[in-house]
């Protein structure tokens, strides 16, 4: 078997269609990996630049602030989700959902959605990265190599002779198909390994990615064999295979996503933002007790320091900021639970679409899936809560506002760094 496979590998490489397909696969792989790596490096540079600028800005802003309310109001804090080592291969949600914010100690619901953008309809299919190449484009190359494998021999009246002279009989065409797919797999594996080594991806993760890509190639090899063994003309086989590709790669994911979005309703980020801001704006015209009474139910330890003596006090201002958050909190919970539910439902849809399943697994491995985004959002919210717990004692009076105390100002650390 191995000797036959080696012989077929040599024969296959002499075929112009195999060489051209291999060249195309290699070129697309290098392009996709380069684009992904450049995007990740740009994100890393942007994070580093913003982090350095934030530190300098905080030094300038905090110097000479007269009170904790002003310090909290004018100080920005960068939160971000750094890309993983494998993110260059599968950008996933990083291309659609926010991975950085500049937060102040105002209402978090009024800040966390400000950078949200509506997903393009093209996101139903995906962006051109390595994950897209493996899940969507690679099957087309497999089809291009295998759709005419037996039909050509029949057209040239060599089919019976080839089968008769081979120890494998008709199985020789399976060996030929394996040989062509091995060459195709090598065309994507070699550049990926080079980029993975350069990007610091572990050997284990690299091999898992290649195993997944090889499994996807094997699936389409079997699909091609099931179609081409039926004595079909090459054009007919190609039409059937392309129809199957379109069904599994486009129709099932798009219809599935549309159906899931209709079945699992989620609040709009803009609606949550509007709800929070309406609550905050209304607070200016209401008695201060309308803000402070519910606030003190959340923070009873501040009751002795909550008296409002002037028309404007910072502690009242930040109290109604938090009340705005509490009003919008149920909507935010519904949004994130809905996103998780949609993502889980798409996992079931992926069982009907190997290309979609391949893409989802790659984004999970690269930590660029919806779950990673939701973890980052929670991390940013937790940091915002730390800011409140830091400033409230100074705003309400138990803790003096001093340079020494301000030196303990919380600094954001990505949750993924703490977990690792």
PyMOL commands that set and color helices and strands:
alter all, ss='L'
color gray80, all
select helices_A, chain A and resi 2-13+16-62+68-74+87-89+92-95+108-110+121-124+130-146+149-155+159-165+169-199+203-228+234-263+269-283+288-298+300-305+314-350+354-365+370-396+403-406+415-419
alter helices_A, ss='H'
color red, helices_A
select strands_A, chain A and resi 77-80+100-103
alter strands_A, ss='S'
color yellow, strands_A
deselect
rebuild
show_as cartoon
